């Protein structure tokens, strides 16, 4: 059996190559294609409106700016996310306040959320980490009772539901990142959905002020997908990529981490990059239109794979599914007792795995002033192990992963 990579690009190399050559020829589509995609995505989410931005961080920037919050007004943030979000918050003169998460749902601990609210709290950014689902309505009801502006980041949780309602549709607005390895990957982009006409009108105005995106911006994004797509093909990964990573790690751990997408050497931004304020492109809209129809069927296969794994592992070793919750498991995580030994056992049995490359932003040295001790988030960041579960796994591969998950947890049980 080939080595099983832990993650993939959710479209094939032929798709990537087609769009790369379109970008090379500077072949663009009528600008109305963006509006068509926005309407399609809004309908897909059962929402009235959608506005496309170049990045989720850009969407958050304008969503917060719209409210004219005062200097040092507080924004509740998740402790595990991408570092650019804290840059946006600080650039607007606002204060990030981190609230710890539950290990069971990977979303805010409600008691800690309630205790974090002060008279200066103005907004809450809810993130559904790795496609898991908390008791959303309880969280939303509390935020609304405090008159807080609610942004839902459902970038990991497209099509996840609570009480048959899609995540991203509960707050004032929802945001989705179409970046690499997402289930709907349009070579980047940040989509905002809302039912609020005033929010929609404001964000449309902001969208029109964005700079045109040169083809030199899009081509490297597509090429990165091509390389990643090729590298995660099982034969290539088995005979070239994994041995290369292993050899690199022996010489330079830092270089090996960078090769797998780790965010290292982070620096604060005094000025937000111009790249963040370039337009979502017509080529990206066309890519999104082509891909959106297959997301749910791929979700279902991934969920089925995860459910098979969960049959053979201790319930306490992974996240919890509460009544009414329908997770999509963009990444399926488990909590071993001895993380490094567990990871090494899977590697020996040709199952790639990893902890997250997202930043523990609540503990970044570069923003020490805002650091907050978040014990559960720290545990998750260090110990939650990603297990391959994507839709392209064969029955044999799913069975192989299932068998060795079972054995790995049995060995932990016997070693008590």
Secondary structure, 3 states (H helix, E strand, C coil): CCCECCCCCCCCHHHHHHHHHHHHCCCCCCCHHHHHHHHHHHHHCCCCEEEEECCHHHHHHHHHHCCCCCCCCEEEEECEECHHHHHHHHHCCCEEEEECECCCCCCECHHHHHHHCCCCEEEEEEECHHHCCCCHHHHHHHHHHCCCEEEEECCCCCCCEECCEECCCCCCEEEEECCCCCCCCCCCCEEEEECCHHHHHHHHHHHHCCECCCHHHHHHHHHHHHHHHHHCCHHHHHHHHHHHHHHHHHHCHHHHHHHCCCCCCCCCCCCCCHHHHECCCHHHHHHHHHHHHHHHHHHHHHHHHHHHHHCCCCHHHECCCCCCEECCCCCEEEECCCHHHHHHHHHHCCECEECCCCEEHHHCHHHHHHCCCCHHHHHHHHHEEEECCCCCCCHHHHHHHHHHHHHHHHHHHHCC
